Amino acid sequence: MIAGRSTRMEILELLRRRGRSSAETIAGDLGVTPNAVRQHLTNLERDGLVVSQPERAGRGRPSLLFVLTERADAVFPKRYGQLATMVLQEVQEMGGPEALDEVFARVAARHAEAIERDFEGLEFDERMRRVVAWIGRAGTLVEQSEGPEEVRVTIHNCPFRNTALKFPQVCTITPQLISRLTGAAVSQSDSIHRRDPYCSFVVQRPTDA
């Protein structure tokens, strides 16, 4: 550990600043042994966070320089939620709550338009299966429970939780999307915005489903 932080993270940050560097140079900057750095670099390369590039300088064996991969970008802190909250606050101040309603209605419609062609000609149950699968592909922990007259869709880890706590309009995206893609009436039963542990939506089965 260096100053309470991991050598692994120090290496990644150094490569982010430098662009590329050798194990020996990294070791000198961090004050650790080249062997320790090489071990970390081996693990980072195995994890797909760095790649090595040979560089020949004169005669002899080429030296290895290490650079970050695109995958490494996910390691560094992100503040997408904070930015979204700031933008939505400005939208609300400029146009009021109605402007936010319009924004999220447009978001739901845009998502639906992108995939609704895949739903043409499908029965209700298959439509539900596909829309729940689509929601889950975004990294959301979602489950579907069947009833004789309704289907309940439960989302356990809303990726927009912090934003939704400030702007409940966020919670309208999912029911509008489900309704458009299934043609069914949708209501919200549980809501993280209301401090429930999860969000759940009740989808009414069409009478001929």
C-alpha positions as CSV (number, residue, x, y, z in Angstrom):
1,M,0.0,0.0,0.0
2,I,1.2,3.6,-0.8
3,A,-0.3,6.3,1.4
4,G,-3.2,4.0,2.2
5,R,-4.0,3.2,-1.4
6,S,-3.2,0.1,-3.5
7,T,-0.2,-0.1,-5.7
8,R,-2.5,-1.6,-8.3
9,M,-4.5,1.6,-8.4
10,E,-1.4,3.8,-8.3
11,I,-0.1,2.0,-11.4
12,L,-3.4,2.6,-13.3
13,E,-3.4,6.3,-12.4
14,L,0.2,6.7,-13.4
15,L,-0.5,5.1,-16.8
16,R,-3.5,7.3,-17.2
17,R,-1.3,10.4,-16.7
18,R,1.7,9.2,-18.7
19,G,0.0,7.3,-21.5
20,R,2.5,4.5,-21.5
21,S,5.4,3.5,-19.3
22,S,7.8,0.7,-18.5
23,A,7.8,-1.4,-15.4
24,E,11.2,0.1,-14.4
25,T,9.9,3.7,-14.8
26,I,6.7,2.9,-12.8
27,A,8.8,1.3,-10.1
28,G,11.0,4.4,-9.8
29,D,8.0,6.7,-9.6
30,L,6.2,4.7,-7.0
31,G,9.3,3.7,-4.9
32,V,8.7,0.0,-5.2
33,T,10.7,-2.8,-6.8
34,P,10.5,-3.5,-10.5
35,N,9.6,-7.1,-9.7
36,A,6.6,-6.0,-7.6
37,V,5.4,-3.7,-10.4
38,R,5.8,-6.5,-13.0
39,Q,3.6,-8.8,-10.9
40,H,0.9,-6.1,-10.7
41,L,1.2,-5.5,-14.5
42,T,0.9,-9.2,-15.2
43,N,-2.3,-9.3,-13.2
44,L,-3.6,-6.1,-14.8
45,E,-2.9,-7.5,-18.2
46,R,-4.7,-10.7,-17.3
47,D,-7.7,-8.7,-16.2
48,G,-7.7,-6.8,-19.5
49,L,-6.9,-3.4,-18.0
50,V,-3.4,-3.0,-19.6
51,V,-1.6,-4.3,-22.6
52,S,2.1,-4.4,-23.3
53,Q,3.8,-3.0,-26.4
54,P,7.4,-3.8,-27.3
55,E,9.6,-0.8,-28.1
56,R,13.0,-1.2,-29.6
57,A,15.6,1.4,-28.8
58,G,18.8,0.5,-30.6
59,R,20.3,-2.9,-30.5
60,G,19.3,-5.7,-28.1
61,R,15.9,-6.9,-26.8
62,P,13.0,-4.5,-27.1
63,S,11.7,-3.1,-23.8
64,L,8.0,-3.4,-22.9
65,L,5.9,-0.4,-22.4
66,F,2.4,-0.7,-20.8
67,V,-0.7,1.2,-21.8
68,L,-4.3,1.2,-20.5
69,T,-7.1,-0.5,-22.4
70,E,-10.5,1.0,-23.0
71,R,-11.8,-1.4,-20.3
72,A,-9.6,0.3,-17.7
73,D,-11.7,3.4,-18.0
74,A,-14.4,1.8,-15.9
75,V,-12.0,1.6,-12.9
76,F,-11.8,5.3,-12.5
77,P,-14.6,7.2,-10.6
78,K,-17.6,8.3,-12.6
79,R,-20.2,10.9,-11.7
80,Y,-22.8,10.4,-14.3
81,G,-25.6,10.4,-11.8
82,Q,-24.5,13.7,-10.4
83,L,-24.3,15.3,-13.8
84,A,-27.8,13.9,-14.6
85,T,-29.2,15.4,-11.4
86,M,-27.7,18.8,-12.2
87,V,-29.1,18.8,-15.8
88,L,-32.6,17.7,-14.6
89,Q,-32.6,20.5,-11.9
90,E,-31.9,23.0,-14.6
91,V,-34.7,21.6,-16.8
92,Q,-37.1,21.8,-13.9
93,E,-36.2,25.4,-13.1
94,M,-36.5,26.4,-16.8
95,G,-39.8,24.6,-17.6
96,G,-41.3,23.3,-14.3
97,P,-42.4,19.8,-13.5
98,E,-44.2,19.5,-16.8
99,A,-41.0,19.9,-18.7
100,L,-39.5,16.9,-16.7
101,D,-42.7,14.9,-17.5
102,E,-42.1,15.6,-21.2
103,V,-38.4,14.7,-21.1
104,F,-39.0,11.3,-19.5
105,A,-42.0,10.5,-21.8
106,R,-39.7,11.2,-24.7
107,V,-37.0,9.0,-23.3
108,A,-39.4,6.1,-22.9
109,A,-40.8,6.6,-26.4
110,R,-37.3,6.7,-27.9
111,H,-36.3,3.4,-26.2
112,A,-39.6,1.8,-27.3
113,E,-39.1,2.9,-30.9
114,A,-35.7,1.4,-31.0
115,I,-36.9,-2.1,-30.2
116,E,-40.7,-2.3,-30.9
117,R,-40.2,-3.8,-34.4
118,D,-39.0,-6.9,-32.6
119,F,-42.4,-7.2,-30.8
120,E,-44.6,-7.1,-33.9
121,G,-47.0,-10.1,-34.2
122,L,-46.1,-11.5,-30.7
123,E,-48.6,-12.5,-28.1
124,F,-48.7,-10.8,-24.7
125,D,-46.7,-13.3,-22.7
126,E,-43.8,-13.3,-25.3
127,R,-43.9,-9.5,-25.3
128,M,-43.6,-9.5,-21.5
129,R,-40.7,-12.0,-21.6
130,R,-38.8,-9.9,-24.1
131,V,-39.3,-6.5,-22.4
132,V,-38.2,-7.9,-19.1
133,A,-35.1,-9.5,-20.7
134,W,-34.4,-6.1,-22.3
135,I,-34.6,-4.3,-19.0
136,G,-32.3,-6.9,-17.5
137,R,-29.6,-6.5,-20.2
138,A,-28.9,-3.0,-18.8
139,G,-27.5,-4.6,-15.7
140,T,-30.7,-4.3,-13.7
141,L,-31.7,-7.1,-11.4
142,V,-35.3,-7.7,-12.6
143,E,-37.7,-10.5,-12.1
144,Q,-41.2,-11.4,-13.4
145,S,-44.0,-13.1,-11.4
146,E,-47.1,-14.4,-13.1
147,G,-50.7,-14.1,-11.9
148,P,-54.0,-15.1,-13.5
149,E,-54.9,-11.4,-14.2
150,E,-51.6,-9.6,-14.0
151,V,-47.9,-9.8,-14.3
152,R,-45.6,-8.2,-11.7
153,V,-42.3,-6.8,-12.7
154,T,-39.9,-6.2,-9.8
155,I,-36.6,-4.2,-10.1
156,H,-34.3,-4.7,-7.2
157,N,-31.4,-2.5,-8.1
158,C,-32.5,0.6,-9.9
159,P,-29.4,2.0,-11.7
160,F,-31.0,5.5,-11.4
161,R,-31.7,5.3,-7.7
162,N,-30.0,8.5,-6.5
163,T,-31.5,10.5,-9.4
164,A,-35.0,9.0,-8.8
165,L,-34.9,10.0,-5.1
166,K,-34.8,13.6,-6.2
167,F,-36.9,13.4,-9.4
168,P,-39.7,10.8,-9.2
169,Q,-40.4,11.3,-12.9
170,V,-37.5,8.9,-13.5
171,C,-39.8,6.1,-12.3
172,T,-42.3,6.8,-15.2
173,I,-39.9,5.5,-17.9
174,T,-40.3,1.8,-17.1
175,P,-44.1,1.7,-16.9
176,Q,-44.4,3.8,-20.1
177,L,-42.0,1.5,-21.9
178,I,-43.8,-1.6,-20.8
179,S,-47.2,-0.2,-21.7
180,R,-46.1,0.8,-25.2
181,L,-44.4,-2.5,-25.9
182,T,-47.1,-4.8,-24.5
183,G,-50.2,-2.7,-25.1
184,A,-51.3,-3.3,-21.5
185,A,-52.2,-1.0,-18.7
186,V,-49.3,-0.6,-16.1
187,S,-49.4,0.7,-12.6
188,Q,-46.6,1.1,-10.0
189,S,-47.0,-0.8,-6.8
190,D,-43.7,-0.2,-5.0
191,S,-41.2,2.6,-5.5
192,I,-37.7,3.3,-4.3
193,H,-38.7,7.0,-4.4
194,R,-41.2,6.3,-1.7
195,R,-38.4,4.5,0.3
196,D,-39.6,1.0,-0.6
197,P,-36.7,-1.5,-1.0
198,Y,-37.4,-2.0,-4.7
199,C,-39.7,-0.8,-7.5
200,S,-42.5,-3.0,-8.8
201,F,-45.0,-2.6,-11.6
202,V,-48.3,-4.4,-12.1
203,V,-49.1,-5.1,-15.8
204,Q,-52.7,-6.0,-16.4
205,R,-53.2,-9.0,-18.7
206,P,-55.4,-8.2,-21.8
207,T,-58.7,-10.1,-21.6
208,D,-57.7,-12.1,-24.6
209,A,-54.1,-12.9,-23.4
